[in-house]
Amino acid sequence: MGGAGVATAQGPMASYWNPAALGRQTSNAHGVAIPFGIHAALTGNVIEGANDLEALKNSAAVPTDAQINAALNKIDQPGSGLRVDGDIGVVTKAGRLSIFVNGTVDAGAVPQVDRVNTAAANIQNGTNNSKLIVRGANIAEFGAAYGREIDPLPGLYLGGALKLMSANVGYVDYFVLRENNDEGNIVSKLKDGSRRSANIGVDAGLLWDLDRSFGGVALKPRLGLVGRNLNNPSFKQPDAAIAAGYADKFKVNPQVRLGASLQPFNWWNLAADMDLTRNLTLVNAGSRQLGVGSEFNVFNRSWINIPLRVGLRRNVDETSAGTMLTLGAGLNFLHVMFDASAAVSNKRTTLQSQGEQKKTPREAAVGFQLSVLFGGSDEEPAAPSREWKAAPPPADYQPAPTSVIKNADKAHEDLKVEELKKAGETKPTTTRP
């Protein structure tokens, strides 16, 4: 749904989207989920320029100054680069508690152009030192999340997550015109020159279900707020990165995200999320994501359902980024659920222009999730009653002994007999129980 899930989070994945949602009971099934996703984005024309420069090197004809400068100008653009990130995990949930193991990879490449060695001979013999600076981190997380309803305030949920994080941070220079510098070597060099360290991460979430708070609110609105890595965890940089002028710590920036959702019908959900923080990516570009989406549930039964989703996502911090169209579908049968999603940008970028035109979407992503879930009620339990109740007896109250109660009953009966005799009647046939 355009990456909007802060206010609609449920099940095991609530530990990521909004841990406060773990405290909800409606559709709050328990079980295990295995998510996987990968995302790639190109900014600027850096890949096109690098491929053009390599094509000039391999050309039988001597490249002209105009061709060389055109290729270098495409590489030398502020904020341009290539970014790839992905994640895979195993998330479990029982009651209000979720335990998870996640692995994430985030890598980016930014250009640095050699404007000195620009003669045709430098290009053809590979002595132009234009390069892509490749940095990345592989982070493993082991953590637990918990959420619950705030007792005096029905419909308001609070949650958090604590994560032990182990990061492998890498750095390598990719020289465009050098031999034996393919993608496989880049991955190997990143790993060989990496540095591992550990830290902790702290997440927190808040969720407000207005329909539960006030009862009968139209469209069942919810509001959510989540903060991820609020303590700004940092990890050691490799020596090569420090020597190149980077800080000695690789920081994972905090992210604060606001979400809202509506449910016009029990088979139709609407959601929107917005980053409140501006994060700097590994290609030195700002990121602040806005996502909107809708979900339609075909069948919408507890034992079978086909959710269909559509949405839009945009980086509002980068005006030239374009808008991504997101699509998703799933199959929920009995307790097994499979889900797939894809996203693609409406803008395309050129990968190579010297002699051959190759275009690709500027940004794309795919994701899959397999879940086995159990439980989850259809209705949220009623909010605590606010009706008046009689005040409790005093702390020193002691009930009367049984003999006292019997003597009182006997006195009451004797009084009735005396009253009847005076009236000329006989003893009643029934007594007080």
Secondary structure, DSSP 8 states (H G I E B T S, - for coil): -TT--TTT--STTHHHH-GGGGG--BT--EEEEEEEEEEEEEETTHHHHHHHHHHHHH-SS---HHHHHHHHHHH--TT-EEEEEEEEEEEEEETTEEEEEEEEEEEEEEEE--SSS-SHHHHHHT----EEEEEEEEEEEEEEEEEEE-TTSTTEEEEEEEEEEEEEEEEEEEETT-SS--HHHHHHHHHHT-EEEEEEEEEEEEEEEHHHHHSS-TT--EEEEEEESTT--EEE--HHHHHTT--SEEE---EEEEEEEEEEETTEEEEEEEESS-EE-TTS-EE-EEEEEEEEEES--SSEEEEEEEEEEEETT-TTS-EEEEEEEEEEETTEEEEEEEEEES-EEEEE-SSS-EEEESEEEEEEEEEEEE--BSS---------------TT-----HHHHHHHHHHHHHHHHHHHHHTT----S----
